[in-house]
Amino acid sequence: MKTLFEHLKTLFDCELYSNAVTLSSLVLSIYETNRAILSQQEHFSTLVYYAESLYHERRFREAETTYRQALQVKRLLTKNKSPIGKGPGGTGPLLPGMVDLHSETELKYKTAKCLIEMKCFRDAIVLLQSLGLKQRTAKVNMLLSKLCHNHGHERSAIGTYKEVLKECPLAFEAFEGLLALGVKGIEVNSLIVDASLAPQCSDWMSGWIKAHANIQARKYPEAIQALRSIEANTALRNYHQLLVLIGECYYYNGDYEQAYNTLKRAHAMQPHSRAGIQILAILMAKNKKISELEKLITPTPSLLNEYTSEMWFVMGQYLFATAKYEKAVYFVQKACFLNSRNLEALILKAEILFQAKKYQQGIAHLRYGQQFAPFRYEIHKALVDNYLNMGRTQEAQIQAVKTVKMLGESARTLVLLARTYMKHEATRPRAKSLCIKALGMNENFLPAVYLLAELYQRENDLAARLKLLKKHASLTQNCKLHVMVGDMLNNEKDHTGAMDHYTMALSLDPSNRCAMAGLLAVGQSNGSTSSASNAAGASSSYLESIAEEGSDVPDNPLDMIEIRTTGPNELESESDAMWSDVEIEINQ
């Protein structure tokens, strides 16, 4: 007849963890009053089974406490020199491939995992560092590396990443982490030279490391070139993560069209992967592809437990794109809670705060993001936009100058700076020179074209404006450019030319209202034509700002925020119906 301990071992071996939790608790309760039912070794194993079962049931706080109790009992057994079994039940030898659940290393590793789930990161670091160097397995070193990396212990992270690569040279996160910490690509390659020279890796491994080194150095064109070379010349041409990396590099470099096409292709390849999905959602919203964005995130009720920080962000992005800010704030806060370093979620949360006219709180979120991602252009742009909306032009200029210094001169950083010079007539010549310089660096950079066209209009140099717009309308297929050219030609009574450009605009975007209005205005009376032209001119203005002072910066930039409903929601979608049972508490 089996003992209680033997029944517990059977439940655990059969992975009936919820049952094992119940029986473990019962056995330990009896043990408190009758020590004879368990030997010292069985008591220790019972604690291990209890902790492991709690861990599998995701009851991390209880598991962490029980793991620590098991460690204390293990120290007593070691002190008393009592034998501890090596097998999974603590009663036999450890077979190849088995994890010794009773070892100090495994107990501390699992305790650290519980602490991470409880967001006690520094306690987890201290606990793992208490293990001797020879006790640390590859998974312990990997977990410790990530913790040290994310919490400012860079030297420790470099050392532990290198230890991981000694045992597992193809641990991608390890060598990518080293590159992120500033270790040279040549040194990283030397750490995995045996693996990189293997026949199945030799044609792509060095290029992969080179690409990641360029990504960490913010040399995105070079990274794209290296990744494209891998795609074209190796067996990785259909590798999903390779496409995601290429798409992200295009996005970071400001080439949004290429980023969208590449990430959409990657998503079609693996629709359930979360890699790259946040940036794809941002680009869908930017391109007004709301129906595609909705399909991307329409939730399945049975899979809600699979929602990660990335998926909550995508839901928030969709609701933000449809101006449902009250609902969007719930999901973006969920994304930030699950991953406080989710930069896209922080930027989106700042945008929602700006909509709620809580400008200083939005700035606080962006500043927090800058602490770990100062190289991201989107943060700097959001800060400049917010300062301009608040009417704080000088601060916007200071921020834009910092952006140019930090990220270097590029078409988009120069245009960002130029926008801050648009408010005052005395500084507009500087804006003009910056736009011309930006177009010299990237002839097809449309934001520079739009801003320069606005400057020509303010200078009343209509001939230069028309020449500029015609040139770029012929160089690129862009609806807005054709509408702008059509408006100018219509205003100059060139109705045939205006009609041609409006027609081309509609061929690119059949639902474009400005092009439709332009066609209707062609051939109308002078009054009607003037009215249509003025409306089109107003719609093409590059800079618009609605501002007022926000509240003070909060102590914790990740605090929950309150949003008042700014207006009725116009449409209800399938996603809204799915999520209608989610209640958002709003404190007025």
C-alpha positions in Angstrom: 0.0 0.0 0.0 1.4 3.4 -1.0 2.3 6.1 1.5 1.1 9.7 1.1 4.5 10.7 -0.2 4.4 8.0 -2.8 0.9 9.1 -3.9 2.3 12.7 -4.1 5.2 11.6 -6.2 2.8 9.8 -8.6 0.7 12.9 -9.0 3.7 15.0 -9.7 5.2 12.6 -12.2 1.9 12.5 -14.0 2.0 16.3 -14.1 -1.3 16.6 -12.2 0.0 19.8 -10.6 -3.3 21.2 -9.2 -3.9 17.8 -7.4 -0.3 17.8 -6.3 -0.7 21.2 -4.7 -3.7 20.0 -2.7 -2.0 16.8 -1.5 1.3 18.5 -0.8 -0.4 21.0 1.5 -2.3 18.2 3.2 0.9 16.1 3.8 2.9 19.1 5.1 0.0 20.0 7.5 0.0 16.4 8.9 3.8 16.5 9.1 3.6 19.5 11.5 1.8 17.4 14.1 3.3 13.9 13.2 6.9 14.0 12.0 7.0 10.3 11.6 5.0 10.3 8.3 8.0 11.7 6.4 11.8 11.2 6.6 14.0 14.3 6.3 14.6 13.5 2.6 10.9 13.0 1.9 10.0 16.3 3.7 12.5 18.1 1.5 11.1 16.4 -1.7 7.6 17.2 -0.6 8.5 20.9 -0.4 10.1 20.7 -3.8 7.0 19.1 -5.3 4.8 21.6 -3.6 6.9 24.6 -4.9 7.1 23.1 -8.5 3.4 22.5 -8.6 2.6 26.0 -7.4 5.0 27.3 -10.1 3.2 25.3 -12.8 -0.1 26.7 -11.5 1.3 30.2 -11.8 0.9 30.9 -8.1 4.3 32.5 -8.0 4.2 34.2 -4.6 3.3 31.0 -2.8 5.9 29.1 -4.9 8.7 31.6 -4.0 8.0 31.1 -0.3 8.0 27.4 -0.6 11.2 27.3 -2.7 12.9 29.3 0.1 11.6 26.8 2.7 13.0 23.9 0.5 16.4 25.7 0.4 16.5 26.0 4.2 15.7 22.3 4.6 18.4 21.4 2.0 21.0 23.4 4.0 20.1 21.4 7.1 20.4 18.1 5.2 23.7 19.1 3.8 24.9 20.2 7.3 23.8 16.9 8.8 25.4 15.1 5.8 22.1 13.4 5.0 22.0 11.8 1.5 19.8 13.5 -1.1 18.6 11.5 -4.1 19.5 12.7 -7.5 16.5 11.4 -9.5 13.3 13.3 -10.2 11.8 11.8 -7.1 14.8 12.4 -5.0 15.3 8.6 -4.6 17.5 7.5 -7.5 20.3 8.5 -9.9 19.8 11.4 -12.3 19.3 10.1 -15.8 20.8 11.9 -18.9 18.7 14.9 -19.9 16.9 15.1 -16.5 16.9 18.3 -14.5 17.8 17.8 -10.9 14.8 19.6 -9.2 16.5 19.1 -5.8 19.7 20.9 -6.6 20.5 24.3 -5.1 21.0 25.7 -8.5 17.6 24.6 -9.8 15.8 25.8 -6.6 17.4 29.2 -6.8 16.7 29.5 -10.5 13.0 28.7 -10.0 12.9 31.1 -7.0 14.4 33.8 -9.2 11.8 33.1 -11.9 9.1 33.6 -9.3 10.7 36.9 -8.2 10.7 38.1 -11.8 7.0 37.3 -12.2 6.5 39.4 -9.0 8.7 42.1 -10.6 11.3 41.9 -7.8 14.1 42.1 -10.3 16.9 43.2 -7.9 16.1 40.4 -5.5 16.3 37.9 -8.3 19.8 39.3 -9.3 21.1 39.0 -5.8 19.7 35.4 -5.5 21.3 34.2 -8.7 24.6 35.9 -7.9 24.7 34.0 -4.7 25.4 30.9 -6.7 29.1 30.1 -7.3 30.4 30.4 -10.8 30.8 26.6 -11.2 27.2 26.1 -10.0 25.7 28.4 -12.7 24.2 26.5 -15.7 23.7 28.1 -19.1 20.1 28.9 -18.3 21.1 30.5 -15.0 23.7 32.6 -16.8 21.2 33.6 -19.5 18.6 34.7 -17.0 21.2 36.6 -14.9 22.5 38.2 -18.1 19.1 39.6 -19.1 18.4 40.9 -15.6 21.8 42.6 -15.3 21.4 44.0 -18.9 18.0 45.5 -18.2 19.0 47.0 -14.8 22.2 48.7 -15.5 24.8 46.0 -14.5 26.5 46.0 -17.9 29.8 44.6 -16.9 28.2 41.6 -15.1 25.9 41.1 -18.1 28.8 41.0 -20.6 30.6 38.3 -18.4 27.5 36.1 -18.1 26.6 36.4 -21.8 30.1 35.2 -22.6 29.6 32.2 -20.3 26.4 31.3 -22.1 28.2 31.4 -25.5 31.0 29.1 -24.2 28.4 26.3 -23.7 25.8 27.3 -26.3 27.5 29.3 -29.1 24.2 29.6 -31.1 22.3 31.3 -28.2 21.2 34.2 -30.4 20.0 36.4 -27.5 23.4 36.1 -25.9 25.5 37.4 -28.8 22.8 40.0 -29.7 23.0 41.2 -26.0 26.8 41.5 -26.2 26.4 43.6 -29.4 23.8 45.8 -27.7 26.3 46.3 -24.8 28.9 47.6 -27.2 31.1 44.5 -27.7 32.6 44.6 -31.2 31.3 42.2 -33.8 34.8 40.8 -34.3 35.0 39.8 -30.7 31.6 38.3 -30.7 32.4 36.3 -33.8 35.6 35.0 -32.1 33.4 33.6 -29.2 31.4 31.4 -31.6 34.0 30.8 -34.3 33.5 27.0 -34.2 29.7 27.3 -34.8 30.1 30.0 -37.4 32.5 27.9 -39.5 30.2 24.8 -39.4 29.0 23.9 -42.9 25.3 24.7 -42.1 26.2 28.2 -40.7 29.2 29.4 -42.6 27.2 31.1 -45.4 25.0 33.3 -43.1 26.4 33.5 -39.5 29.0 36.2 -40.1 26.5 38.3 -42.1 23.9 37.9 -39.3 26.4 39.2 -36.7 27.4 42.0 -39.0 23.8 43.0 -39.5 23.1 43.0 -35.7 26.3 45.0 -35.1 25.1 47.6 -37.6 21.6 47.7 -35.9 23.2 48.4 -32.5 25.4 51.1 -34.1 22.1 52.6 -35.7 23.6 52.0 -39.2 20.3 50.8 -40.6 21.1 51.0 -44.3 24.1 48.8 -43.8 22.1 46.4 -41.7 19.4 46.2 -44.4 22.1 45.5 -47.0 23.6 42.7 -44.9 20.2 41.2 -44.2 19.0 41.4 -47.8 22.2 39.7 -48.8 21.4 36.8 -46.4 17.9 36.6 -47.8 19.1 36.6 -51.4 22.0 34.2 -51.1 21.3 31.7 -48.4 18.7 29.1 -47.4 17.2 31.7 -45.0 15.2 33.5 -47.7 11.9 32.3 -46.1 13.0 32.8 -42.5 10.2 34.8 -40.7 12.5 36.5 -38.2 14.8 37.7 -41.0 11.9 39.5 -42.7 10.9 41.0 -39.4 14.4 42.4 -38.8 14.5 43.9 -42.3 11.1 45.5 -41.8 12.1 46.9 -38.4 15.3 48.3 -39.9 13.3 50.1 -42.6 11.0 51.5 -40.0 13.8 52.8 -37.8 15.4 54.3 -40.9 12.1 56.1 -41.8 11.3 54.1 -44.9 7.8 53.4 -43.9 6.5 52.0 -47.2 9.2 49.4 -47.4 8.8 48.6 -43.7 5.0 48.0 -44.2 5.5 45.8 -47.3 8.1 43.7 -45.6 6.3 43.3 -42.2 3.1 42.5 -44.0 4.8 39.7 -45.9 6.3 38.4 -42.6 2.9 38.5 -41.0 1.3 36.6 -43.8 4.0 33.9 -43.4 3.3 33.5 -39.7 0.0 35.2 -38.7 0.2 34.1 -35.1 3.7 35.4 -34.4 4.0 38.5 -32.2 7.4 39.5 -33.7 7.1 42.8 -35.6 3.3 43.0 -35.0 3.5 46.3 -33.1 5.3 48.2 -35.9 3.0 46.6 -38.5 0.0 47.9 -36.5 1.5 51.4 -36.3 2.1 51.4 -40.1 -1.4 50.2 -40.8 -2.8 53.1 -38.7 -0.5 55.5 -40.4 -1.7 54.3 -43.8 -5.3 54.5 -42.7 -5.7 50.8 -43.3 -8.2 50.4 -40.4 -10.0 47.4 -41.7 -6.6 45.5 -42.0 -5.7 46.6 -38.6 -8.9 45.3 -37.2 -8.4 41.9 -38.8 -4.9 41.9 -37.2 -6.2 42.2 -33.7 -9.8 40.9 -33.6 -9.6 38.8 -30.4 -10.7 35.2 -30.0 -12.3 34.9 -26.5 -10.9 31.4 -26.0 -7.3 32.8 -26.5 -7.4 35.8 -24.3 -4.9 34.2 -22.0 -2.4 34.4 -24.9 -2.5 38.1 -25.0 1.0 39.5 -24.5 2.1 43.1 -24.1 2.4 43.3 -27.9 -1.2 42.1 -28.5 -2.6 44.5 -25.9 -0.7 47.3 -27.7 -2.2 46.4 -31.1 -5.7 46.5 -29.7 -4.9 49.9 -28.1 -3.5 51.1 -31.4 -6.6 50.2 -33.3 -8.9 52.0 -30.8 -6.6 55.0 -30.8 -6.7 55.1 -34.7 -10.5 55.1 -34.5 -10.5 57.9 -31.9 -11.8 55.7 -29.1 -9.4 57.1 -26.5 -11.4 56.0 -23.4 -11.1 52.3 -24.5 -7.6 52.7 -25.9 -6.2 53.8 -22.6 -7.2 50.5 -20.9 -5.3 48.3 -23.4 -2.2 50.4 -23.7 -1.9 50.5 -19.9 -2.2 46.7 -19.9 0.6 46.6 -22.4 2.8 48.9 -20.2 2.0 46.8 -17.1 3.1 43.6 -18.7 6.3 45.2 -20.1 7.3 48.5 -18.7 10.0 48.8 -21.5 7.5 48.4 -24.3 8.6 51.6 -26.1 5.8 51.6 -28.7 3.2 51.3 -25.9 4.9 54.2 -24.0 4.8 56.4 -27.1 1.1 55.5 -27.7 0.3 56.2 -24.1 1.9 59.6 -24.4 -0.2 60.3 -27.5 -3.4 59.4 -25.5 -2.3 61.7 -22.7 -1.8 64.5 -25.2 -5.3 63.9 -26.5 -6.5 64.3 -22.9 -4.5 67.5 -22.7 -2.2 66.0 -20.0 0.9 67.2 -21.8 3.4 67.0 -18.9 2.4 63.5 -18.1 2.8 62.5 -21.8 6.3 64.1 -21.7 7.1 62.1 -18.6 6.4 58.9 -20.4 8.5 59.9 -23.4 11.4 60.9 -21.1 11.1 57.5 -19.4 11.4 55.8 -22.8 14.5 57.9 -23.6 16.3 56.4 -20.6 16.6 53.0 -22.4 16.0 54.0 -26.1 17.5 57.4 -26.7 18.2 56.5 -30.3 14.6 56.1 -31.3 13.5 59.0 -33.6 9.8 58.5 -32.7 10.4 59.6 -29.1 12.1 62.8 -30.2 9.4 63.6 -32.8 6.6 63.1 -30.2 8.4 65.5 -27.8 8.9 68.1 -30.5 5.2 67.8 -31.7 4.0 68.2 -28.1 6.1 71.2 -27.4 4.9 72.8 -30.6 1.3 72.0 -29.7 1.8 73.6 -26.3 3.1 76.8 -27.9 6.6 76.2 -26.3 8.5 76.9 -29.5 11.9 77.5 -27.9 11.8 74.2 -26.0 10.7 72.5 -29.3 13.8 74.0 -31.0 16.1 72.8 -28.2 14.7 69.3 -28.3 15.0 69.3 -32.1 18.6 70.4 -32.0 19.4 67.7 -29.4 17.8 65.2 -31.8 20.0 66.3 -34.7 23.1 66.0 -32.5 22.1 62.6 -31.1 20.8 60.9 -34.2 22.9 62.8 -36.7 21.9 64.8 -39.8 19.3 63.0 -41.9 16.4 64.2 -44.0 13.8 63.6 -41.2 15.9 65.1 -38.3 16.5 68.2 -40.4 12.8 68.6 -41.3 12.0 68.1 -37.6 14.3 71.0 -36.8 12.9 73.0 -39.7 9.4 72.7 -38.3 10.4 74.5 -35.1 11.5 77.5 -37.2 8.1 77.9 -38.9 6.3 79.8 -36.1 8.1 83.1 -36.6 8.8 84.9 -39.9 12.4 85.8 -38.9 13.4 82.2 -38.6 11.6 80.8 -41.7 14.7 81.3 -43.9 16.5 78.8 -41.7 13.6 76.4 -42.1 13.8 76.8 -45.9 17.6 76.1 -46.0 17.1 73.0 -43.8 14.4 71.7 -46.1 16.6 72.2 -49.2 19.4 70.4 -47.4 17.1 67.6 -46.5 16.0 67.2 -50.1 19.6 67.2 -51.1 20.2 64.2 -48.8 17.0 62.4 -49.8 15.3 63.8 -53.0 12.1 61.8 -52.4 11.5 62.8 -48.7 8.0 64.0 -48.9 7.7 65.8 -45.5 10.5 68.1 -46.7 8.6 68.7 -50.0 5.4 69.6 -48.1 7.1 71.9 -45.7 9.1 73.6 -48.5 5.9 74.0 -50.5 4.3 75.7 -47.5 7.2 78.1 -47.2 7.0 79.0 -50.8 3.3 79.7 -50.3 4.0 82.0 -47.3 6.6 83.8 -49.4 3.9 84.1 -52.2 6.4 82.4 -54.6 3.7 80.4 -56.3 5.9 79.6 -59.4 8.6 77.9 -57.2 5.9 76.1 -55.3 4.2 74.7 -58.5 7.6 73.7 -59.9 8.5 71.9 -56.8 5.2 70.0 -56.5 5.1 69.1 -60.2 8.6 67.7 -60.0 7.9 65.4 -57.1 4.5 64.4 -58.4 6.3 63.1 -61.5 8.9 61.3 -59.4 6.6 59.5 -57.0 3.0 58.1 -57.0 1.5 60.2 -54.2 -2.1 61.2 -54.0 -1.5 64.3 -51.8 1.0 65.8 -54.3 -1.4 65.4 -57.2 -4.2 67.1 -55.2 -1.8 70.0 -54.3 -0.8 70.5 -57.9 -4.4 70.3 -59.0 -5.4 72.9 -56.5 -2.7 75.3 -57.8 -3.6 74.7 -61.4 -7.3 75.1 -60.8 -6.6 78.4 -59.0 -4.6 79.5 -62.1 -7.6 78.6 -64.3 -5.7 75.7 -65.9 -8.7 73.5 -65.6 -7.5 70.7 -67.9 -4.2 70.3 -66.0 -6.1 70.4 -62.7 -8.5 67.7 -63.9 -5.6 65.5 -64.9 -4.0 65.7 -61.5 -7.2 65.2 -59.6 -7.9 62.2 -61.8 -4.5 60.7 -61.0 -5.0 61.4 -57.3 -8.3 59.5 -57.4 -6.7 56.6 -59.3 -4.3 56.3 -56.4 -6.9 56.8 -53.7 -10.5 56.6 -55.0 -11.9 57.8 -51.7 -9.9 60.9 -51.4 -12.3 63.7 -50.6 -10.0 66.6 -51.5 -9.5 65.2 -55.1 -13.3 64.7 -55.4 -13.9 68.3 -54.2 -11.3 69.6 -56.6 -13.0 67.9 -59.6 -16.3 69.4 -58.6 -14.7 72.8 -58.3 -13.2 72.7 -61.8 -15.0 75.0 -64.2 -17.1 76.6 -61.4 -17.5 80.3 -60.9 -14.7 82.4 -59.5 -16.3 82.5 -56.1 -16.7 78.7 -56.0 -13.2 78.2 -57.3 -11.7 80.6 -54.8 -13.6 78.8 -52.0 -12.4 75.4 -53.1 -8.9 76.6 -53.4 -8.9 78.1 -49.9 -10.3 74.9 -48.4 -7.6 72.8 -50.2 -4.9 75.2 -49.0 -6.1 74.9 -45.5 -6.1 71.1 -45.7 -2.5 71.0 -47.0 -1.1 73.0 -44.1 1.8 71.1 -42.6 1.8 72.5 -39.1 -1.3 72.5 -36.9 -1.3 72.9 -33.2 -3.9 72.9 -30.4 -2.3 73.5 -27.1 -2.7 74.3 -23.4 -0.6 73.7 -20.4 -0.7 70.3 -18.8 -0.4 69.1 -15.3 2.8 68.5 -13.3 5.0 65.6 -14.0 3.9 62.6 -11.9 6.4 60.7 -9.6 5.8 57.5 -11.5 5.5 57.9 -15.2 3.7 54.6 -15.6 0.8 55.5 -13.3 -2.7 54.8 -14.5 -4.2 57.8 -16.2 -7.7 59.1 -16.4 -9.4 59.9 -19.8 -12.7 61.7 -20.2 -14.7 60.8 -23.2 -14.3 63.5 -25.8 -17.2 62.6 -28.0 -19.5 59.8 -29.0 -18.0 56.8 -30.9 -19.3 56.8 -34.4 -19.1 53.2 -35.3 -19.1 49.9 -33.5 -17.0 47.1 -34.9 -16.7 43.4 -34.4 -13.8 44.0 -32.0 -15.9 46.4 -30.0 -18.6 43.8 -29.6 -16.0 41.3 -28.5 -14.6 43.6 -25.9 -17.9 45.2 -24.7 -17.7 43.3 -21.4 -14.5 45.1 -20.4 -15.3 47.8 -17.9 -13.0 50.8 -17.7 -13.2 52.8 -14.5 -13.0 56.5 -15.2 -12.6 58.9 -12.2 -14.0 62.3 -13.1 
